[in-house]
Amino acid sequence: MAVAELPHLKRSLKLWHLIVYGVIIIQPTAPMGIYGVVSNIAGGHVVTTILIAMAAMLLTAISYGRMARVYPQAGSAFTYVSKELNPQLGYIVGWAMLMDYLLNPIICVIWCSQAARNIVPDVPYLFWVIAFVCLFTFLNTRAIQTSSRVNAILSIAMSVVVVLFLGLGLRYILQFVHPASSDLLRPFYDPATFSTQTLFQGTSVAVLTYIGFDGISTMAEEVENPRRNIMLATVLTCLIIGLLSTIEVYVAQLAWPYSGPFPASMVDTAFVHVASRVGGKFLFQLLNGTLLVANMGSAIAAQFGASRLMYSMGRDRSLPRKIFGAIEPRYQVPRNNVLIVGAIALLGALLLSYEQGAELLNFGAFIAFIGVNAAALVYYGFRSREKVMLPVIMPAVGIIVCGFIWFHLTHSALLLGAVWVCVGIAVAGLMRLSKRGELPEV
C-alpha cells in the first residue's frame, strides 16, 4: 500500500515573484521617510550614503542568500548565528532583533504624527501620537491586518506617485534650477560640507532604506530552485531599491540644493516639502497622504510582529508566561503583548526623535547583519565543500563594512543599544538559574 504523502507547501514561486515580494516589503518610497534626517546628518550627501549603504547590504544579501541554502526552513539571523557560531552569540543577535521589533512601531508613530500635522497643523503632536497609538493598538487587539493584496495595491500606488514626483521634479529642475555641471555632482560630493565622520553617520541611518530584504529568505519552501533564486532575488531586490532610491534622492537634492539643515519642524517629513516645491500643494498632499497610509500599514504590521515575538518568548518561558504567553479568547490575540507594545510606542514617540529611533533600530539590525556575514564566512570558508565565489573574502568584507557603519552610530545609540544587550544578558543569566538552566530561545 502506498504511503500517503504528507501535506507540504507548493514550490510555485519564480524569481520574479520573489523580487516583486521584496520590493513590496521594502516599498518604492523607502528613502523618503529618512531623507531629511540623513541630509541633516551627512551635510546633504544623501545620494552617497544611499550608495554606500547599498554596497553593505548587497554583501549581506549574498550571505543571507547563501545561508538560506543551508537552512531553507529558518531564514533567521538568530538561527544562522546559533547553528554556525555559538548559541550564546545567537541569543545576543536574537535579543538585538527584539529591540528592532519594538522600535519599529515607535518610528512609524513618530512619522505618522508628523505627517498628520502637515495636513492639520493646528492639532498638537501629542494628540496625534496618542490617536495613532490607540488606533494601531485597537486594530491589533481585534486581529485586523492588511492583506498581501492590499499591500501590493498600495505599492503600485506608491510607484505611480514616485514616477509622478520624478517627472515633476525633472521639469522643475530644467525650468527653474538650470544646474551647472558642478551642481550635478554636488549631491555626490560637496567639498563645503563633506566629512567622513558625518557621511558614515548618515549612512548608518540610510541603511533603513533597505530594511526588510531578509524577509525573502522566509519563503524558501515555496520557491522553485531555492538554492539559486533566494540569493538572486535578495541581491536583485537590494539593487533595484538602491538604484531607485538613488534616483529619488538625487532629483530631490537637485530640486532643493543643500544650503543648511532642514528645520526641526519639517526634518522628519522633509521629502514631502521638496515635493511641494516641485509639484505644488497637489503633490505635497498626494505624497504626504500616500506615505501616511503606508506608514500606518507598517505600524500596524510592526506592532503585530512585536506582539507575536513576545508571545513566542512567553510561550517558551523566556518571558513570564502568564503575562506574555496569554491569548485573549474572543479574538485569539496576545492582547497583553499588544497593549505593552502600544505603551512602549507611546512612551518612545514622546521621548525619542525619529533620528534617535532609527539609529537604535539600526544598532540591532547591524548586529544581525554582522552575524549573518560571520556565519556565512565560517560555513562556506571552513565547513562546506560547496564551491562558491570568494567564500571568505566576500563575507569578511561584509563584516568590515557593516562593522564600520555600525561603529559610526551616534554615541547615544551605541550606549543605549549596549544597555539593551546587557539587559538581554542579564535575562539569560536569570534563565540559567531557572528550572531549565539553559539560554532562552528568542
Number of C-alpha atoms within 10 A of each C-alpha: 3 4 5 6 6 5 6 8 9 10 14 11 17 16 20 14 12 24 23 14 21 25 24 21 22 21 23 24 22 22 26 22 24 25 26 27 27 29 25 19 20 26 22 29 28 31 29 22 26 27 20 19 26 26 18 22 27 20 22 33 31 23 28 30 27 26 29 27 18 16 15 19 13 17 22 21 25 24 23 28 27 20 15 20 18 13 18 16 16 24 23 25 28 24 25 27 23 21 20 22 22 24 26 23 31 32 25 28 30 26 24 25 24 25 25 19 17 20 13 10 11 8 12 13 18 12 11 19 24 19 15 23 27 16 14 23 24 17 15 23 19 13 15 14 13 12 8 12 9 12 18 17 12 19 22 15 13 20 15 13 19 18 12 14 24 20 14 18 23 16 15 18 17 11 9 10 15 12 14 8 8 10 16 14 13 19 22 18 19 16 8 8 15 15 15 10 13 21 24 23 23 31 29 28 31 30 25 21 25 26 18 15 26 25 17 23 30 15 20 24 18 15 21 16 15 23 17 15 22 32 23 19 27 28 23 21 27 29 19 16 24 26 14 17 23 20 14 24 23 23 23 29 24 21 23 18 16 18 9 11 16 16 11 11 11 16 22 26 24 22 25 29 23 21 25 19 18 24 21 13 14 11 21 22 19 16 24 24 18 18 24 21 15 19 22 20 18 19 25 25 19 23 30 26 18 22 26 18 18 27 27 18 19 20 17 16 18 21 19 14 16 12 16 26 22 18 16 11 9 7 13 12 20 24 25 20 25 26 19 18 25 26 17 17 28 22 14 20 26 16 10 14 15 22 19 18 24 24 26 25 27 29 28 27 24 24 20 26 27 24 26 32 30 22 26 29 24 19 21 22 18 11 10 12 9 9 9 11 8 12 20 18 12 17 26 19 15 26 24 14 20 25 16 16 24 26 16 20 24 17 10 12 21 18 14 13 20 15 12 18 19 14 13 18 17 12 16 22 15 15 18 14 11 12 7 10 12 13 19 20 18 22
